């Protein structure tokens, strides 16, 4: 299945990332799958892997950002601001982790496509 639709391949990789989340290296596997399906060189593999990671991190970011809605109800401005910054930091780290490892997997997937 070698399609020219990069977004479709990235979505397939994102679904694989979410489905394989119990493995611990699911962003690498999802990015590798997306790049393998997409074909192309290493730069293209990095790009489609990063897109796959960004799509896969949307549910995590949405769940963590829901906490921001409830932080103003704490009653204390300091707790609300500190909690907002803490949640923002966790979301940034989770998205960065997923995108970076998916891009790494994308490079690996494009390498495997070229070799196999």
C-alpha positions as CSV (number, residue, x, y, z in Angstrom):
1,X,0.0,0.0,0.0
2,X,2.1,2.9,-1.3
3,X,-0.2,5.9,-1.5
4,X,0.7,9.5,-2.4
5,X,-1.6,10.9,0.2
6,X,0.7,12.0,3.0
7,X,-2.1,13.0,5.3
8,X,-3.8,9.6,5.0
9,X,-0.5,7.9,5.8
10,X,0.0,10.2,8.8
11,X,-3.5,9.4,10.1
12,X,-2.8,5.7,9.7
13,X,0.4,6.1,11.7
14,X,-1.4,8.1,14.3
15,X,-4.0,5.4,14.7
16,X,-1.2,2.8,15.1
17,X,0.5,5.1,17.7
18,X,-2.7,5.2,19.7
19,X,-3.5,1.5,19.2
20,X,0.0,0.5,20.3
21,X,0.3,2.8,23.2
22,X,0.8,-0.1,25.6
23,X,4.2,-0.8,24.1
24,X,5.9,2.4,25.3
25,X,7.6,3.0,21.9
26,X,4.3,3.5,20.0
27,X,5.3,6.9,18.6
28,X,8.3,5.3,16.9
29,X,6.2,2.4,15.5
30,X,3.5,4.8,14.3
31,X,5.9,7.2,12.7
32,X,7.8,4.3,11.0
33,X,4.5,2.9,9.7
34,X,3.5,6.2,8.3
35,X,6.8,6.8,6.6
36,X,7.0,3.3,5.3
37,X,3.5,3.7,3.7
38,X,4.4,7.1,2.3
39,X,7.8,6.1,0.8
40,X,10.3,8.8,-0.1
41,X,13.6,9.9,1.3
42,X,14.6,10.5,4.9
43,X,13.5,14.1,4.9
44,X,10.0,13.1,3.8
45,X,10.0,10.3,6.4
46,X,10.8,12.8,9.1
47,X,8.0,15.1,7.9
48,X,5.3,12.4,7.7
49,X,6.4,10.9,11.0
50,X,6.2,14.3,12.7
51,X,2.7,14.9,11.2
52,X,1.7,11.5,12.5
53,X,2.9,12.3,16.0
54,X,1.1,15.7,16.0
55,X,-2.1,14.0,15.1
56,X,-1.6,11.2,17.7
57,X,-1.0,13.8,20.4
58,X,-4.3,15.6,19.9
59,X,-6.3,13.4,22.3
60,X,-3.6,13.7,25.0
61,X,-3.5,17.4,24.6
62,X,-7.3,17.7,24.7
63,X,-7.6,15.6,27.9
64,X,-4.9,17.6,29.7
65,X,-6.3,20.9,28.5
66,X,-9.7,20.1,30.0
67,X,-8.0,20.7,33.3
68,X,-7.5,24.3,32.4
69,X,-11.3,24.7,32.4
70,X,-11.6,23.6,36.0
71,X,-8.6,25.5,37.4
72,X,-10.4,28.9,37.8
73,X,-12.8,27.2,40.2
74,X,-10.1,26.5,42.8
75,X,-10.9,29.8,44.4
76,X,-7.3,31.0,44.7
77,X,-5.6,33.0,41.9
78,X,-2.1,31.7,42.7
79,X,-3.3,28.0,42.5
80,X,-5.1,28.7,39.2
81,X,-2.1,30.4,37.6
82,X,0.3,27.8,38.9
83,X,-1.9,25.0,37.8
84,X,-2.4,26.5,34.4
85,X,1.4,26.8,33.9
86,X,1.9,23.2,35.2
87,X,-0.7,21.8,32.8
88,X,0.7,23.8,29.9
89,X,4.2,22.4,30.7
90,X,2.9,18.8,30.8
91,X,1.0,19.3,27.5
92,X,4.1,20.7,25.8
93,X,6.3,17.9,27.0
94,X,3.8,15.2,26.0
95,X,3.3,16.7,22.5
96,X,7.1,17.2,22.1
97,X,7.8,13.6,23.2
98,X,5.3,12.2,20.8
99,X,6.3,14.3,17.8
100,X,10.0,13.8,18.3
101,X,9.8,10.1,18.6
102,X,7.4,9.8,15.7
103,X,9.8,11.8,13.5
104,X,12.6,9.4,14.6
105,X,10.3,6.5,13.6
106,X,9.6,8.3,10.3
107,X,13.3,8.4,9.5
108,X,13.6,4.7,10.4
109,X,10.5,3.8,8.3
110,X,11.8,5.6,5.2
111,X,15.2,3.8,5.7
112,X,13.4,0.5,5.9
113,X,11.4,1.3,2.8
114,X,14.6,2.0,0.9
115,X,16.3,-1.1,2.0
116,X,13.5,-3.6,1.7
